[in-house]
Amino acid sequence: MKSWRDLTAEEKGALLLASHEGKTLQYWKRGTGGWEDCLPVVIHKHEFYRVKPEPKKPREFWLVNLEAFTYEWEAKQAQDVRGGVIIHVVEKVE
């Protein structure tokens, strides 16, 4: 982690461009030891900044059990299966 004053011109430019494109900047809140949204964007040379990460998307798939065989299928394929058990699996993301 580098403070604003220690970032290269390219790194600073990337942060400012991301903000201009509507992405949220975050700064490291020293007291809590966590990232907080930087709204409005105010830059201090001793602070640490980053672009807020995109939320993780859960993995999602279908399992189809036909006579002791289990296949991983896409949703559109699983809807057409006859005579089996269809299980929709969605990963829990914290």
Contacts in CASP RR format, 6 or more apart in sequence:
PFRMAT RR
TARGET T0000
AUTHOR 0000-0000-0000
METHOD contacts of the structure
MODEL  1
MKSWRDLTAEEKGALLLASHEGKTLQYWKRGTGGWEDCLPVVIHKHEFYR
VKPEPKKPREFWLVNLEAFTYEWEAKQAQDVRGGVIIHVVEKVE
1 28 0 8 1.000
1 48 0 8 1.000
2 11 0 8 1.000
2 48 0 8 1.000
3 45 0 8 1.000
3 46 0 8 1.000
3 47 0 8 1.000
3 48 0 8 1.000
4 12 0 8 1.000
4 43 0 8 1.000
4 44 0 8 1.000
4 45 0 8 1.000
4 46 0 8 1.000
4 47 0 8 1.000
4 48 0 8 1.000
4 49 0 8 1.000
5 45 0 8 1.000
5 46 0 8 1.000
7 15 0 8 1.000
15 25 0 8 1.000
15 49 0 8 1.000
15 50 0 8 1.000
15 51 0 8 1.000
18 25 0 8 1.000
18 51 0 8 1.000
19 25 0 8 1.000
19 41 0 8 1.000
23 51 0 8 1.000
23 52 0 8 1.000
24 37 0 8 1.000
24 38 0 8 1.000
24 39 0 8 1.000
24 51 0 8 1.000
24 52 0 8 1.000
25 37 0 8 1.000
25 38 0 8 1.000
25 41 0 8 1.000
25 49 0 8 1.000
25 50 0 8 1.000
25 51 0 8 1.000
25 52 0 8 1.000
26 35 0 8 1.000
26 36 0 8 1.000
26 37 0 8 1.000
26 38 0 8 1.000
26 49 0 8 1.000
26 50 0 8 1.000
26 51 0 8 1.000
26 52 0 8 1.000
27 35 0 8 1.000
27 36 0 8 1.000
27 38 0 8 1.000
27 47 0 8 1.000
27 48 0 8 1.000
27 49 0 8 1.000
28 34 0 8 1.000
28 35 0 8 1.000
28 47 0 8 1.000
28 48 0 8 1.000
28 49 0 8 1.000
29 35 0 8 1.000
29 36 0 8 1.000
35 50 0 8 1.000
35 52 0 8 1.000
37 52 0 8 1.000
38 49 0 8 1.000
43 49 0 8 1.000
55 93 0 8 1.000
56 93 0 8 1.000
57 93 0 8 1.000
58 90 0 8 1.000
58 91 0 8 1.000
58 92 0 8 1.000
58 93 0 8 1.000
59 90 0 8 1.000
59 91 0 8 1.000
60 88 0 8 1.000
60 89 0 8 1.000
60 90 0 8 1.000
60 91 0 8 1.000
61 72 0 8 1.000
61 73 0 8 1.000
61 74 0 8 1.000
61 89 0 8 1.000
62 72 0 8 1.000
62 73 0 8 1.000
62 74 0 8 1.000
62 75 0 8 1.000
62 77 0 8 1.000
62 78 0 8 1.000
62 86 0 8 1.000
62 87 0 8 1.000
62 88 0 8 1.000
62 89 0 8 1.000
63 70 0 8 1.000
63 71 0 8 1.000
63 72 0 8 1.000
63 73 0 8 1.000
63 86 0 8 1.000
63 87 0 8 1.000
63 89 0 8 1.000
64 70 0 8 1.000
64 71 0 8 1.000
64 73 0 8 1.000
64 78 0 8 1.000
64 81 0 8 1.000
64 84 0 8 1.000
64 85 0 8 1.000
64 86 0 8 1.000
64 87 0 8 1.000
65 84 0 8 1.000
65 85 0 8 1.000
65 87 0 8 1.000
66 81 0 8 1.000
66 83 0 8 1.000
66 84 0 8 1.000
73 81 0 8 1.000
75 88 0 8 1.000
78 86 0 8 1.000
79 86 0 8 1.000
END
